[in-house]
């Protein structure tokens, strides 16, 4: 089942933010992750050296991370909680700093200043002091009017200079309270070239006064800065937010107060509390969930706004996610700041007590249980969870207060599910740490990317926090999935069967380590030295083994051994930041880009890193078990994540011609488990990997296949199986229009005479939201009604495929079980057929038939010769290998011929048919397995449907395995020409059609 072409043939999640009222930190916007960690991690091996492990929080027999007592009563165990939106300090104060720059004043002048005079200078041109990160500082003036039943004219005059160098991200604002609302009178950002003369007039009408008795005039200033580009990181150095002087306030034309802020004068402007959104952290044991596999009715940390935790608020009721407690959810309307003129968002934190470190244990993992339920629909509130950790080398745990919180700058969503989040955190700690502290956070951060709806959930909940430490066996090696070496196609636009050297492929990750929308040249890793005082005796190493396609050995720089393998090692190079500075602990690996990696080659690799302490050298390996690196068999236990393939798998049956598999399985499953089900099913059907089909692994969420792949690269594949597996939220990778998989697939189908099978959770529901997705849905004949069929069938996830009568694809009386339940919950789309699509079967709860939603939708494009199928589930959801192979065989038979291979008689076992070799010269064997004694006919046809040869004619065959050889002759005994032929095997009411390619 290979396509052949000759020398004369030419082969042909980023989200856009919505308009934001509240700017964000340009260099600290976290990355959303819909799983517990982005790190590629491998299970520990049995032969790994045993180490002593200590828990300094949580763990067996301990309750300090569980938020309850052994008797089941709530207990914070020393944890505290706070609203991060409330700053620790108010930076407004009287100072001479920069005050002489106000027009008409001299050195020694005092003014009201907002800034930090202790921030070190960034350069000789900069001054000490300026604006730091995350300022939220208010300064106010209040006056009780004599008669609140009368209107009042309010006037403010004065002088000001301002220096908010992070333009459009840091702001100075002037407000007046108008009843319970706030009216902004003016706003400034950037740097003023000269003194600003202040003069503002407004009128308060009766009913617009503020204060507890509704009789106050309140004016107030606010300075707020984002989380980066400031004097602290030297990205936007300046002199502080502002200096304000000579403030006069007039009521109805009468001067009420004047402030020049000089020593001895009365000060009428005072720091005021920025009250924040609210601190909603609480312990409850009545927290419901929609995770059908787990429950937790012990006390957990939650942030539900029930109108009691923050009594000034009425509570936030549910809209769609009404599953306890009492119909309340996490606040998503700004809480106590909902009446502010800005958009404010929940960010609450729970903080552990100080934890004493144990010397000699330099490696650590933070773990905790979390219930997460945020799937980021159009009306989602965008509530994520986070974690942070800080440490100090001080003997005094109080000094943790001045230590910086550190994290990976990720925020997490997904679900609905209880998950165990495990995070290696050793590299984030002070090298000589004495005390550490943990923080868990709820963050309404979806507004960064345009998710700012009100349809929230009660999640997240936290429980069972543990911090485990041990003595490391070498540096800790961390690699994110998008930085792994990716499968690749040749860099040239066309394959060249004469100049073999022109077909080389690059060995690159799927994205660069700056997270730019482009392919990355080098793999990025972090090799953190954990042992206190240890150093790196040499750089990390990447060890590789290449299983070489012998077709290209003549142009390869190296001679493979007798097993066809090349081995080598490369040392890491330093990784640099945007400014060209070395990034500590970060390294890159770059393998040869040209003339080394050829179609059909398979690359295995692993990484080692070493540290040295007083002559003691310890080496760690990633993965720890590398025993199977030389095993390139289809049953190899070597981690699939560390396998890169050069595609297509080419052979050269004759000079000037290539042959390749005709089927491509495209895998966009996160954990790369889905393709195993398809591969195993193909093998059970008699197909051979790298001969009959190729597998192309892409990385979902990071550009994917289209970053370096064109429709021309895929043109010789006649059939494609594209699976998103159980990857619920990213189906066809869509994060950058320039590199959209959707565009790639559309262009490939535009070539015509293609067959495509699209499968997996979330495949169809997301399509209409993508650029070109609606058109693609119409092309597939698919309409999605829901992203989770369980929402439409009473929550049932034990389903079955029920073929429709005379559907033309599947046998009418067969059924296949589809498991969407525990322990791995799957969200199958609820789909139906539109346009040219037709439903072949329904997907129904077990025990029912004839439901509303489709299990298989097929479509034909007569103008292009294309046939497509869409499944709302992955093949792995079927209950057995036999069922998967059986089901897939019917689908591929229809895709290849447009004719059903199904029989309609109940109880007739199914026949498995395959041909090998294929392509062939001079003969091929057509093998078939019979479930019982049957009469068999086997015929050969050409591409025009003309009968070529009858190999069997209603011959009785016993059950079991059989084969029949076709020697390439027609019924007259004449040799047939090179080309494509079809065999058709009939057994009673079953029919099987397959393609054969004769090469000479």
N, C-alpha and C positions, 0 to 999 in steps of 0.2 A: 504494500500500500504506500508506494512512494511516488512522488512527482519527479519528473525528469525534465531538464532543460539543457539546451546546447549553446555553444558559443555564439550563435547567431541570434539568440533570444535575449533581449534586454529586460532585466527585471525592473520590473517597475517597483486645609485644610486650614490657594491661600484666601483666605477669607477677606472680604473687603469690609472694613468697618463702616458702620452707619455714621451719619452725622452726629458728633458727640458734643454734648453740652459741657461735659467735664473731661478735660484732656487727661492723658495717661502718661506714665513715665516712658519716654522713648526707648530707653535702654534697659527697662526692667519689666516690659510686658511679658507675663508668663505664657508658656506654651501649653495649650490644652491637650490633655492625654486622656483617652477614654479606656484606659486600662490602668493597672496598679503601678506599672513601672515601664519606662522605655528601654531598660537594659536587657541585653541578651544574656540570659543566665542558664547554666546547665546544672543538672542534678549532681550532687557530690558522689564521688566514687567510693567503693568499699575499701579500696587500698589507700585512700588518703590518710596521711598521718593524723592520728588522733591528737586533739588539743584539748586543754582544759577550758571549759566555757563557763562563764559567770553571768548571771543576770543581775544588773544593778537597778532594774525596774521590771516588775512583772515576772513571768516565768512560772514554772511548777511550784505550787504551794504558796504563792505570794498573791496578795490582794491589792498592792499599791497601784496597779495599772487597771484595776477592774471597776472602780467607781462604786463599789459596794462592800459591805462587810461579809464575813463568812455566813452570817445569819440572813443575808439578803437585804440588808438595809442600805439606803444610799449613803455614800461617803466619798468626799472629794479626795481624801488621802493627801492633802496638802496641795492639790492642784488649785490654781487660781484662774480667773477668767476676766476678760476685758474687751472693750470695743476699741479696735485698732484705730478707728477714725478719730478717737480722742487723743490729742498729743500729750506727751508727758510734760512739756514745757510751753509756756507762752512767751514768745520772743519780743513782745512789745516792751520797751523800757526807755527811760530818759537817758540820753547819751550825747557826748560831744562828737561822737564818731561821724565823720564826713558832714557834720552839720554846718560847717563854714561854707559849704558849697551852695547853701540856700541864698538866693539873691539878697544882698543888703546885709549879710551877716559876716562875721569874722571868726578867726580861730578862737576857740573857747566857747562858741555858741552852743547852747543846749537845745535839743529837739527831741521829739518823740520818735524813736528809731525801732524798726522791726528788722532784726537780723541777729546773727551770731558773731560777736567780735573776736571769738577765739579760733575760728577756722584758719588753718595755716594758709599762707599765700601760695598760689600755684606757680608763680613766676616772679621775676624781678619787676615786671610791669604791674603785677597784681598786688593788692594790699591784704594784710591779715583781716579776716572777717568776711562776711557775705551771707548768702542765702544757702541753707542746707536743704536736705531732702525732707519731704513730707511735712512742711509747715502747714498748720491749720490754726491761725492765731487771730483772735478777735480783740478789738479795743472799742469800748462804747462810752457813750455820754447819755445821761438820763435827766429828765426834767418833768416835774408834775405840774400840769397846767391848772390855773385857778378854777376854770369853768369848762369841763369837758363837753358841755352841751353847745359850745361855740367853736367855730373853725379857728385854726391857728396857722399863721404863716411862719415857716421855719426857714432861716437863712444860715448858711455856714460859709465862712471865708477863712482864708489862710494861705500858706505857702508850702510847697512840697517839692522835693526832688525824689526820683525813683530810679532804680537800677535792677530791673528784672531781666537779666540777660538771656534767660531761656525763654525767648519770645514765644507767645501763644501757648506756653505750657505752665508758666508761673504768673500769678495775677495779684494785683492790689485792687480792692473793690470797696466802694463806699455805699452804705445802705441806710435806709430809714425804715423803721417798722410801720406798717400800715395795718393796724389791727393785728390779726394773727399771721399775716403775710409779711414778706419783706420785699421792698422795692429797691432795686439797685439804681443809685443815682449816677454812678460812674464806675468805669473799670479801666485799669492801666496794665500794660505788659510791655516788655522791652525796656529800653533805656531812654529816659528823657534827655533831650539835648540841653535843656535849660530849666530854670525854676518854673513850676506850674503854679499859676495864681488860681486859688480855689474860690469859687463863688457859686453856691447852689441855693436855689429857692424852691420851696414846695409848700403846699397847703394840706394840712390834715383836717378832714371834716369830722364832725361828731360821729362816733362809732369807729373811727380809725385810730384811736389812741391805743396804746399797749399797756402792759403792766398788769399786776394782779387786780387793780381797781379800774382798769381801762381808762386811765387818766394821764398816762405818761407819753412824753416824746422821747423816742430812743433813736439816736444816730450811732452808727458803728462802722468801723473799718475791719476788713478781713484781708489777711495775706495768706495765700496758700500756694504751695509748690508741689510739683509731682515728685516721683521717686528717683529721679536721676537728672543728669546734665545740670550740675550745680557747682558751687565752690568746693563741695566735698570731693567730688570726683574730678574736679578741674576741667570739666567739659564746658562749663559756662561760668567762668569766674566773674565776680562783680564786687560791689561794696555793700550788699544788703538790699532788702526790698525797698525801703524808703526812709526818708526823714521828713517829718511833718512839723510845722512850727506856726506860731502866731495864729492859733485857731480861735476864731470868734464865732459864737452862736447867738443869733438874734431871734427873739420870739415876738412876732407882731411889731418888728422894727426896733425892739428894745434889746440892748446888749445884755445878755444873761451871764455869759462866762467868757473870759479871755484867758488863753493859756500860751505863755511863751516858754514854759518848761525850764525856766532858769531857777537856780537854787533859791529856796525860800518862798517861791510863788506857789499859790494854790494850784493843784492839779485836779482838773475836772473830768479827765479822760482816764479810764481804768481798764486794766485787763479784764476780759470776761471769759467765762468758760465756754469752750466749744463743746457742746453737749454730745455730739456724735449721733450716729444712727440708733444706738441702743445696744446694750449688752444682754443678749438673749440666751446665753449659755445656761443650761439647766440639766438636772438629772431626772430621768423618768424611766419607769418600767412598764409603760403602757404604749410603747411605740410599735405601731403596726408596720408592715412592709408588704411589698408585692413580689418578694423573692419566694417562689413556691418551694424552694429546696431547703431553705433555712429560716429559722425564726430566732429571735432573741428578746425575751421578756425579762431579762435582768436589767439592772439600772445601767443606762448608757448616757453619755454626753449628747445633748441635742441642742438645737437652736430654734425650736418651734416658737413662733409668736402667737401665744394663746390669750393675750390680753391680761395675763397675770404676771408673767416674768418681767415685763416692762409695763407697769400698770398705767402709765400715761397714754398708752396706745390701746385701741379697741381690739387688736388682734388681726391676723391675716388669714381669712378663710380660704379653703381650698376651692378650686374651680373644677379640675378634672381628677386630681390625685387625692381623693377623699378617703384615705385608708388609715385614719387615726393620726394623732390623738384628738378626738373630738372634732375632726374636720379642720384642724388648724395646720398651717404650713409655715415654712421659713419666711420671714418678712422680706419682701422684695419691692417695697414702695418708698424706701428712704427712711422709714421709721420715724424717729424724733425729728429728723431733718426733712420730712416730706413736704413741709411748707416753705422750705428754703428756695431761693431763686435758682440754685444749682441742682443738678441731678446727683444724689448721693446714694451710696450702695453699701449693703451690709458687708462687714468684714470683722468677724468676731474671732477671738483667740482664746484657747485654754492652754495654760502653761503648767508644766510639772513643777514640783518642788526641785531645788538643787539636788543633783545626784552626784555622790562622791565617786570619782574614778578610782580604779584599782590599778596601780602601777604594773607594767609588764604585759598588760592586755591592750594592745594597740589597734586591734581590729574590732569593728562593731557593726551590728545590724539593728536598725529600728524597725519594729513591726507593730501593727495594730489592726484590729478589726474595724471595718467601716461599712456601713450600709450606704450605698450610693444610688441615687435615682435622678439622673439628669441626662436626657437623651438629646437635648438641643433641637427641639422643633422650632417652627417659626414663632410660636408664641411663648417660648420658654423664658423663664426668668434668668437662666444662665448661672446657676449656683454650682460652684465647684468646691472641692476640698483641697487643702494644702497641708504640708508639714514643714517645720523648720527646726533647727537645732543650733544652740550656741554653747560656747565653752570658754573657760578662762584658766590661766596658769596660776592665778592667785590662790593663796590659801584661804581667802575669805570668800565664801559663796555669794556674799552680797555684791561682789564685783561682777557677777554675771549680768547685772543690770546695765553695765556699760559695754558689754560684749555685743558684737553684731550677730543678728540672726542670719543663718546661712541655709540654703536649700539648693535644689537643682533648677530652680525657676520654672517648675512645672505646676500646673493645676490639673486636677483629675476629675473626670466625670464618667458617665456610662451607667450601667445597670438596666433595670433595677436588680440589685444583687447585694448580698453580703460578701465581702471579699477580705482576704487577709493581705494587707499591704506590707511588703517587706522591702526595705531600702538600705543598701550599704551606705554608711554615713561616715566612715573612718576618715576619709580624705577631707571632710568638711570641718574637722575639729582642730583645736589648737594643738600643736605638736607636744606641748608639755602640759596638757590639760590636767587640772585637778578636780574641776567641777563641770558638769554639763547640765543642760536643761532642754526639754522638749516642748514644742508648741504644735498644736493641731488647730487648723483654721477652717472656717467656712467663709467663702468669698463669693459674693455676687459679682462675677467678673465677665459675664457674657456680653455686657455692653461694649467691651473692647471690639467685638467682632459683629455687633449688630443684633445679638440676642438680648433683648431687654423687655421681654413680655412679662406678664403677671401670672402665667399658669405654672406655679411652682409646686414643689413637693415638700414633705416634712424632712427630707434628707438634707445633709448627712447626719449619721449617728456614729459616735466613736466608742470603742470599748477595748478592753484587754490589751493595753499598751505594754510593750516589753522592749527593753534595751539589753541586748546580748553582746558580751565582749569576750575576746580571746586573743591569744598571741598568734600573730599571722605567720604563715609559712612562706612569705614573700610578698612582693607588692600586690596590691589589689588592682586587677585589670578590669576596666569597665569599658564596654563598647555599646553604643546605641544601634538599634537595628538598621537605621537608614545609612549608617556608615559601613556596613558590611559590603564586601565586593559583590557586585550584581551580575546576573546573567547578561550576556551581551551579544549583539549581532555585529557583523563586519562594519568597519568604519566607512568603507566604500559604499556608494549607492547601489552598485550592482555586483553580483558575484562573477568572478573571472575564472573559468575552468582551465584556462591556459596559463596565465600568470598566477600561480598558486600563492605567491607571496603577497599578492594584492588583496587577499581575503582576510587579513588579520583583524582581530578584535581587540578592543581596549579592556583592561582590567581596572574598573573604577567602581566606587560606591555609587549608589543611586542618587545621592545628593552631596553637595559640598558641605564642609564643616562650618560654614558661615550661614547655613540654612537658606542659601539663595536658591531661586528656582532654576537650578541648572545641575547638570551632572557633576559630581565631585571627582577630582583627579586622584586624591589620596584618601586612604582610610585614616580616620581619626580615632585614637584610643586615649584613655586615661590610665596611666600606670602609677598609682599613688603609693609612695613608700610610707608604710605605717609604723614601722618600728622606730621608736624615739632614738634619734641620733644616727640612724642608718643613712647610707648614701647609695647611689646607683653606681656599681662598678663599671657598668657599660650600658648602652641603650637597650631597650627591649628589642626582641627579634621576632620576625614573622617567618615561620617555617612552612614551606609549600611543597606539594607533590602534584605534578601534572600528569594526568592520564592522557596520553597523546593519541590523536587521530592519525593513523599511519599515512593517510592521504597526503598530509602536509609535512611528513618527516624530511623530505628532500629540501625544504626551504626553512627548516627550523634551526635556530642557533643552538644546537646541542643534539646529542645522539641519545635517544631513549634507550633504556636498558632492555633486557630480554622480555620483561613484562610490559614494555611500552610506557615506562614511567620516566619522568625527569624529576629531580629533587633539587631544592635550593633553599637559601635563607637570605633575608635582607634585614639590615639593621634599620631601626626607626630613626627618623629625623625630627628635630624640634618642630613643634607647632607654634605658630605666631598668631597674634591677635591682629585686629584691624590696623593698629598703629605700628605694626612691625615688631612688637615686643614679644619675647619668648613667653609662652603660656606654661607656667610650672606644672609638671606632671603630665602634660599633654604631648602626644607624639603622633607622627604620621608615618604611614607606610605607602610606598608607591612602587608598584610592579611595572615591568617594562610595558610601554604603551603600544609599540608597533612591532610586528614581525615575530611574535612569540606565542600568542594565544590565538588558536585557529578554530574554525567551526568543527564541532565534534569533540573538542578537548574538554576535559573536566578537571577543575581545580579543587583540591582540598588544602586547607591551611589551618594553622593554630599559632598562638602567640605565647612567648615566654618573656618574663621580666625578672630581674634579680635585684636584691638589695644586699648590703654588706654592713655589718656592725662588729667592729673589733675582730675582724678576720672571719666572722661567721657569715658565710654567703648562703642566702636562701633564694630559691628560684620557684616562682609560681608559673603555672601553665593555664592557658585559657583556650579550650576547656581543660579540666584536670585530667580527663581520660583521653589520650591520643592514640590508643592501641589500634584503632581501626582506620587510621589515616591512609593506609596502603590498600584498603579494601574498597574497590570501585564496583563491586557487584551490586545488583539491584537489591540485595538484602543487607547491604552495608549498614552498620550501626553508627557510622560517622555522622555527626550532627548535620542535618540538611541546611541549617543556617550558614554553615561554613563550607558550602559547596557552591561554586560558580561554574556555569556552563557557557561555552561559546556555541552559538547556534547559527544556522541549522546544523544538524548532524549530517555532514556531507560524506559521500563516498564517490569514487570515480570509476564506474564500471567500464569506461572506455575513454580514450584520449579525447579531450575537448568537451567533455560532458560531466556534469555532476548529477548525482541522484540524492534525494533527501526524503525523510518521512513526509507523509502527506497530512498528518494530523499534528496539531499543536495544542497542548494543554497549558493554559495560562493561569498561573496561581497568584491570586492577590490576597490570600489568607494570611493574617498577621503571624500566626504561629506556624504556618506552613504544614499544617496537618491535613488539610483538605486534599491536596494532590495525591496523597498516599491511597486514599479510597479510589480515586479515578485510575491511578496507575495499577493498583491491584485488580480492579475490575477489567481493565484493558488486558492485563496479562491472563486473567481467567478466560478471556474471550479469544486468546491465542495471539494477541498483538505483542510485539516485542519493542521495548523502549530503545530508542536511538536507531531503530530500523523502521518501525511502523509509525512511531509517534515520538515527538520531543516534548519536554517540559520546560516552560519558561517561568521563572520565579521573579515576581516583582515585589516591591515594598509598598504596601498601601499607606496612604497619608503623606507620602513623600515623592510625589510626581509620578512614580510608577513606570510602566513599560515605555511610555511615549517619550521619555526624556531623551533617549538616544535611538529610538526605533522608529522606522518609517513603514508605511504600507508596503513599500518595495521590499523591505526585509522579510515581510510575511507573505509576499505574493505567491510563492510556490506552495505554501500550505493550502490545501484544499478545504480542510475541516479544522475548525477551532473549537475547543472547549474552554470557556472562560468561567472560572469559579471564584467567587469571593468567600467561599467557605462559610464559617460562622461569624464573619466580620460584619456585624450588624449595621455599622454606621457609615462605613465607606465601601461602596460597592465598586462600580466602575470608577477608577481613580480620577478625580476631577479638580485637584487643588490649583491648577494653573492652566488657564486656557491655552497658552502656547504649547503646553506639553500634555494636553488632555488625552487620556486613554480613549475617551468617547470619540474624539476626532480621529484617532488612529483606527479604531474599529470601524467607524463609518467609512473611512477612506479604503480600508481593506475590503469591505463589502462592495464598495463602488467598483472594484475590479471585476466583479461578476463571477458567476459560477462558483460561489462559495457556500459552504455549509457551516453554520455556527450554532453552538449550544451554550447558552448563558444560564448560569445557575448560582445559587447561593442566597443566604439571608440578606435582606436589605438591597437586593440587586435592583428591583424595579421601583420601589417606593421613592427612592431618591432621584430617579431619572428626570422627572419634570422640573426639578429645581436646578438642573445643570444647564450650562450653555449648550444648546443643541439637544438636550435630553428629551424634550417633548417630541421632537421629530424622530429621534431614535426609538422612542416608545411606540410611535405609530408604525415605524418600519418593522418592529418586532411584533406588532399586533397586540400589544399588552397595555392594559390599563390597571394601575395600582389603586386599590381602595383603602388600604391600611398598611402600616408598616409592621403590624403584628396580627396575624390571623386569629390569635387567641382572643383578641378584643372583640371579635365578631362572632365567636362560637362558644361563648360562655366560659372562656378561659381554658378550654381543652387544648392540650398539646400532644396527646396521643392520637395520631392521625393516621389515615390510610389513603392510598391512591386508588380511586375507583374509576376505571376506564369507562368512557361513554360508549353507548351502543354504536357499532359500526364507525368508530372514530377514525379508522384508517391508519393508526399507528400502533396501538397497544391491543393485545387480545382482550375482548370484551369482558370475559369472565374472570380475569386475573385481578388480584389486589396486592398491594405492597404496603407494609407498615412503615410509617415515617415517625421517628421519635424526636419530638421537640422539647422533651421534658428534662428532668433532673438526671445527672448532676450538672449538665451543661445546657442551660436554657437557651433555646433558639427562638428567634423572632421571624417566622416565615411571613413574607408579604401575602396579603390577601389580594389576588389579581384576577382579572377577567380578560376576555378577548375583545378586541376592537378591530375595525378595519379588516385587513386581509387575514388577521389571526384567527385561529379556531382552537377551541379547547378540546383536548384529547381525553382529559380525565379531570375529575374533581378531587379536591383535597378536603377530606371530611373527618370529623371525629370517628374513632374506631366504633364500628357497629352501625354507622349511618352511611347513606349513599345519596348521590344526587344533590350535593350542596351547591352553594352559590359561587364558590371560588374555585379557580382552576389549579390543577397540579402541573399540567403541561400545556403550554400554548405553542402551537406550530404556525408558521407563516411561510408563504411562498411569494417570491417576486418574479413573475413570469418574464418581465422585461430584462432582468439581470441574470436569471437562472439561479438566484440564491434561494436557499432554504434555511430557516432559522427556527430555533426552539428556545423557550424560556421556562426555567423552573424556579419557584420561589424558595427552594431549599437546596442544600448541597447533597451530593450523592452519599456522603458519610452519614446522613440522617436515616438512610435505609438500614434495616436491622441485621443484615448478614452479608458476607461477601458474595454468596450465591445470588441473593436478591439484587445486589448492586450490578453484578455482571449481567444478569438476566434483563433487568430493566434497561441498562445502558445499551445492550445489544439491539433492542427494539428501536431506541431513539436514533442510534447511528445508522441503522438499516434504512429508516425513513429519510434521514438527512442525505444519505449517499444516493438514494434512488428515487425518493418520492413515493415509494411503494412500501406498504406495510409488510413486515415479516411475521405478523401475528396470525395465529390460528384462533378460531372462535369456539372450539369444542372444549368444554370444561374437562379437566382431568388429564389433558394431553400434556405430557412433560415437554420441556423446551429443549431444543437442540442447540448445541454450541458448535459453531463452524469457524474455521480459520484456515488461512492458506500460507504456506511457507516453502521455499523462500519467495519473497515478493518485494520488489521486482525479481524476475527469474530469467534464466537462460541456461539450458534449453527447456527445463521442465519445472513444474511446481506441484506440491502435494496439497490437496484440499482435504483437510481432516475434519471429521465431525463426530460428535458424541451423541448417541441415541439413548433416550431414557428407557426405551423398551423396543420390542420388535416392531419394525415399521417398514413400509414400502418406500423406497427412495428413488428419486430421479435427480440427475445432476447434468446441467447443460451449460454450454459456453456461448456467449453472445458478444458481438462487437459493440462499439459505441453507438452505431446506428440501429441497434436492436436486432440485427440479422443473426440467425442461428448459425453457429460455427461448428459445434461438435456436441454430440450427446455422449457423456461418459457413463451414465447409469440410466436405465430406463425401467422405472417401477420395479426395481429389484428388491426383494425382501432382505432385510439386514437385521441381525440380532441386536439386542441392546449392547451398549459399550462403545469403545473407540474404534473408528474406521478411518481410512484415508483412500483417496483416489487420485492418481497422478494424471496430470494433463501435460503432454509433451509438446504443446504448441502447434499441433497439427489440426487441420480442419477435418470435416467428415469424409473428404475425398483423399485424406492422407497427405495433403499438401502442407508445406510449411507456411505458417501465417507470418505476416509482417510485424515488425516492432510496433508497439502501441498499447492502448488501454483496452482491456476486455472485462467482461463481467461473468461471474458464475451465478447460477440460480439453482439452489437445492430445494426440492419440494419433498415434504414428508407428510402424506395425508393432507391436512388442511394448513400445515405450516409452510412458510416460504422464507428462504434466506438468500439475500443477494449480497455479493461482495465484489470488489474491484481487483483486477489483476493487471500487472504491467509487465509486458514482454520486452526485454532489451537484447539487442544483438550487436 
